Amino acid sequence: MKLSMHVSKLVLGLALAPAALAQELMVVDATNDRIMLVSAVDGSMINPNFISLSAGTGTPASLPIQAISNGAGEIWVSDQNADAVHRWSADGTTYLGQWGTGRDNIRGLHIDFGRVWLCNFGNGGAGYGLALKEYTPTTTFVASHAMPGSPFGVISHNGELLVSDTTNDDLVRVDPATGAVLGILHNSDGVSGVDFPGQLSKTAAGNILTVGLVTPVGIFEYDANGTQLNYFDGTGVLSTPQGVHALTNGNILVGAGNGLWLQDRTAGTYSVLVASIDVNYITPRGSSSSAPTTFCTAGTSSNGCVPAISAANQPSLSQAAPCVIQVANVEGQKTGLIFYGIDNTGFAPLPWGIGGSSFLCVKSPTQRMQPQLTGGTSGQCDGALAQDWDSFLAGMPGALGTPFGLGNRVYAQAWYRDPPAVKTTNLSDALELTVVP
């Protein structure tokens, strides 16, 4: 395995708020102009009136769409009809003003790659029409990037931006460095596939969720490459759904024109949590993403082992919580290591070898971490790898990407010896991490 140790230019992002806040989801209630707080575990109500938008003294709330943390002590709420982003303190008690010139009919709002991204539809007030608008973290306008259709939701995905296009019913890939459209991740026919996709969000496994506002109404789930995995039919139950977010218990919350709904994956049923309100987007209180997420596909070893990479916490500049990258279900008594890259922009996984099942999921240049033994039993899948992120950086001050800054990304994967396999080695799935305060 040839892994470069050269340092390349970092892709900068904005800080996420403390991970504990990601256990709470902010739910936008457009009927009552409020932000509700619910549990990210099971969707149960925590605070029905976390933010009362009508208490703001600026442009009155009219059709709030999405609430996000800006990572710097504020919560921002995009408002489609007010053409403004309302600013509130992180605890939801104090109105701080708004920002909102040069935009018209705004929707989804996202912060990453050192920029603020805002979905815009109209031309009023220099709104730039169908565009993804780019701002600095201090809300200074940078550029307006033309979209092929009407943009409604935006998230980060595999080192890029992903935008829902309600005109063409597509999921559009956008380069965060230039704002250029890179292609279509998922091209829907709008008939059997999603029609009028709304909010985009991601599951813990790295799959993409969206909802179809019109027939076929319901939740759509795609893998990291845009292949549809599931459709949870909401016909006759959900009315004009726009918001969607996976819960940590595996179920899914849906925001619709007729309430906040819970989709039970096991039973395949919907139940209403809060009825008779117009619910828009659902976002973690602390950030637009929470725990590290896995992506890509692990190879199967010669003894049938399928390694699984994970980390309980994001890397933290203040070392607020330990970030230990772990790989379970590895071949026992083998040599292995974890390696990482810092920029997966535009990268598609590559087969590790002809006839093998592993994929290289991390874009070069990459950095090897310390080699180690997997332990366990030879011929069994009870081996493991583990790497403490902070300890590695302390012992390798010139490692790829150092010094890391807030919001920088890390893409990690494990490699281990497997003599009977193609190339005598195999790879795990991969892990995306984001540096937090």
N, C-alpha and C positions, 0 to 999 in steps of 0.2 A: 504494500500500500504506500503510495507516494503522496504525502500530505505536505503542502507548503507551509512555511512558518513565517512568511512575509506579512508585514502589517499593511493593510489597505485602508482607504478612507472610510470613516464610519458613517453610517446612516443615522442621523440624529433624530430623536423623538422627544416628547415631552413627558415629564414625570407623572407617574401614577400616584394616587393617594394611597394611604395605608391599606394593607390587604384586608384588615378586619372589616372595613366598610364595604368590601365586595360581597359580604354576606347579606347585604341589603340591596334590594332593587328599587330604583325610582320608576314609578309608573305615572305616566301623564294622563290625567283626567281632563279632557277638553270640555266636558259639560260643565264642570264646576270650577274650571281654571285653578286646579290644584295639582300638587305632586304628592302621590301616596308612596309610602314605604312598605314593601312587603319582604318576606324572607326569601333569600336566594336559594334556600334549601327546599322548601315545600310550598312557597307562595302565600303563606299565611300572613294576615295583616299585622303590621307593626305599628304604623302611624298613618291613619287615613288623611291627615292634614299636615304633612311634613312641611310643605310650602303652600301658602295661600297666595297665588299669583295676583289676585285682585287687590292685595295689600300694597303692591308696588305703586310708586308715584309717577312712573314714566308713562309711555304709551301703554294704554290698557291691554291686558292679555286678551287675545281674540280667538286664536286657534293654536294653542301650544302643541308642538309636535314631539320634541325630544329634550330630555334633561341629561346633562353630562357633567362630570367634574372636570374642571380645567387643570387639575393637578397642582394648583397654586392657591388653594383656599377658597375657591368660588365654585358655585354651581351655575351653569349656563343653560338656558331654556330657549330653544328656537321657537319662533311663533310665525306660523304661515301667513296669517292675515295681517298681523301687526308689522310684518317685515322688520322685525327686531329680534335681538337675542337678549333676553332678560338675565340680569346678573343678581345672584343671591349668595349670601355667606354659606360656607360649607355646612353649617348646622341648620340652615333653612330659616333662620329667624330674622335676618336683616336684608332689606332690599339695597342693592349697591349701584343700581343704574342699569343702563343697557347700551349695547352697541348695535348700530343698524342703519348705516347709510349705504347707498349703492347696492341694494338688494331688493328683490321683489318675489313674493310667493316662495318663501324658503321652507325647507323641509329638514332632512337629516343633517346632523352636526357631528363632527368627529375631530379628535386631536391625535396626531401622530406625525413622526418624521420631522419634528420641530415646527410643525405648521398646524393651523386650524383649517378644516375643510367644511364647506357649507354648500348644500345642494340648493340650487336656485332655478326657478322656472320662468318668471316674468321679466318683462323689459322695463317696467316702471321704475323710476328713480335710478337710472343707470344699472338696472338689474342684470344686464348682459344675457338675458334669455336662458336657454337650456345650457346650464353651465355648472361646473364645480368650482366654487370660488375659494381662493387660497389667501390666508392671512397669517401674520406672525402671531406668536402667543400673546402679544400685547394688542392684538386686533388691528394692526396696520395692514391695509390691503396690499397684496402682492401681485396677484394675477387672477384672471378669469379664464377657465379652461373649458372650451366648447365640448359638449357631450353629444353623442349621436341621437339621444332622445331625452325624455324628461327624467332627471335624476331625483330619486326619492330617499334612498338610504345609502350610507357609506360606512365601510369598516376597513380595517387592515387585513391583508391576507397574503401570506408568503412573500413578504417584503414589498408588496404593492398595495394600492388601494383598490377596493372592489365596490362598484356602484350599481344599485338597482335602477334599471331603465324601464319606466312604466309605459313608454311609447312603443318600444320594440319587444318588451317582455324578456329582457336579457339581463345577465349579470356581466358588467363591463369591467375589464382590467385597466387600471390607470397607473402610469408611472409617477410616483410621488416626487421624483427629482425634476421632471419637466412638465407634468400635467397632461402629457400626451396619452391618448388611448392606445393601449398595447394589444387589445383584442377582446374577444368574448370568452369568458370562462364557461358560461352556460347560455346556449341559444335556445329559447323556448318558442314553441309554435303558438303559444297563447290559447291553445285549444285543449290538448291533453296535458300540456305542461302549464307552468304558472302563467297567470294573466294578471298584469298590474302588480308586480312584486313591490312590497313595502319595505319595512325595516329588514336589515341584514344583521345577523348575529352568528356566533359560533358556539358549538358544543364543546365540552371538555375534551372530546376526541379530535377536535379540529374540523368537524363537519360544519357546513354552512346551513343556516336556517333562514327562510323567508316565508312570507305568507302571500297568498293570492287574494286580492281584494274582490275580484269578480270571478265568475265561473271559469275554471273549477276552484271553488272557495276552499281554503284549508292551508295546512302547513306543508311546505316542501323542504326536504333535506337533501343536501348534495355532499359528495365527498370533496376532498381538497382540490381535485381536478375538474370539478363541475359536473360530475356524473350524478344523476338523480338516484338517491337511495330509497327514499320514502315519500309517500304522500299520505297525509292524515286528513281525510275528507271531513270538511266542516259544513257541507251543504245542509241547509235547513237548521243549522245551529248558530254558526257565526254570521254576523252581518258586517260586511265591509271591514274585514280584519286588516290591520296595518302594522301592529306591533307583535314581536315574538322574541322569546328568550328562554333558553334551556335552564332548568333548575338542577341543582346538584344531586337531587334524588333521581334524576333521569327523566322526569316529566317535563312538560313544556307549558309556559305561560303564553297566552295570546291576548293582545289588546284588540278589541273590535268595537264597532259602532253600537253594539248592544251589551257591552260590559267587558269585564276582565274574566278570562276563561282559563281553566286548567285542562290540559290534554294529558290523559293517563296513557302512557305508552303501552303498558302491559294489558290493560283492559281495552284499549283502543277507543275510549270514550271521552267526551267533553263534559265538564261540569262548570257552572258559573260560580265565580268567587264574589264578584261585585256586579250586580245587575243594573241595567237601565242607565248606563253612562257611556260616553264616547271615549274609549281608551286608545291612545296612540302608542308611542314607543316605550320600551321597557329597557332600562340600562342600569348596570351596577352603580351604586352610589359612589364607590371609590374611583372608578375608572371605566373606560370602554372595554377593558378586558380585565380578567382577574388572575387566576392561577396560570402557571405555565401550561401550554397546550401541546399535545402530541400531533404529529402529522406524518404522512408517508407510510410505507408498509414495511414491516419487519420481514426478514428472510427466515425460512424454516431450516434448521440445522440438519445434519445427517442423522441425528437421533430424534428428530421431530420437535426440537425446542424452538419456541417463538419468543425471542426476547422482547421485553416491554420496558421502555425508558420513561422516567417520570421525575418530578421534583415537587416537593410540597410548597416551596416558596420561590418567589422571584429573587434574582440577585439584588442585593440592597447595598447602596453606597455607604449607609450608616451601619450596615450589618445588623439591622433591626431584627431579622430572623434568619436562621441558617439556610443557605441554599445548597442542598446536597443533591447532585444528579445521581440517580440510582437506575440500575438496569437489572431487572429480575428475569428469571426463566432462561438463564444463559447455560450453555454446555458446561458441565462441571469439569474442574481441573484443566482449564485452558488458560492461555495468556490472552489478555484483551486490554483495551483502553477506550477512553471516550475522547472524541475530537469535536471541534466546533468551528463554525464560520460566523461571519458578522454581517453578511449581505447576501440574502437569497433572492434578490430582485430578479424576476423573470426566469428563475431557474426551474427546470422540469427534472424530476428524479430520473437518474440514469441506471440502466441495468448494471449490476455489479459484475456479471459475467454471463456469457452465453450458456443457457441451460440452467442457470441458477435462479433462486427466488428472491435474492436481496437486491435492494436499490440503494444507490448513493443519493442521499437526500439533501446533502449540504453542499453549497456552492463553494468552489475554490476562490481565494486561498483559505486554507484551514489550519488549525493549530492542534497538534497532538497534546493530550494531557498524559499524566504518568501511566506507564504500563503497569499492569497488576495481574494477579492470579484470580481466577473466578471462584476458587474454592469448590465446595460441594463434592459430588461423587462423579467419577468418570463414567460417561455414558448416560448420565441422568441430566435433567433440566433444573437442577437445584443450585447452579452456580449464580454468581451475582457480581456486579461491578458497582462501585460507588466513588464519587469524586466530590469533595468539598470545594465549592467554587472559591470562597474567600481564601482558603489555605493554598489553593493552586496559584492564585494571583499573587499572594504574599511571597511565594517561593519562585515565581517566574515574572519578575517585574517588566520584562520586555515582551510578554506574550502578545499575540495578535489582538488588536483592539484596545490595548491599554494606552493611556488611562481611560477607563469606561466612564461615560457620562449618563445623566438621567435620560431614560427612554431608549438608550442604545439596545439593539437586538442581538441575541445570541441564538444560534441554531446548532444543536448538539446531537450527536449520534454515536453509537457504540460499534466497535470493531473487535472481533475475536477470532482466534485460530479454530479451524474446523477442517483438519486434513483431508477427509473424503469429499469435501464440498468443492464446488467450482472455485478456482483461485485459492483453494485450501483455507478460505476464510469466509465469514458471513457478517452481516450487519443487522443492527436493530432497527426499529422505527426511529423517528427523530423527534426532537423537542424544541419548541420555540419559547424563549425566555425574553423578558424585558427588564432592564435595569430600573429599579425604583429607588426612592429616597433612602 
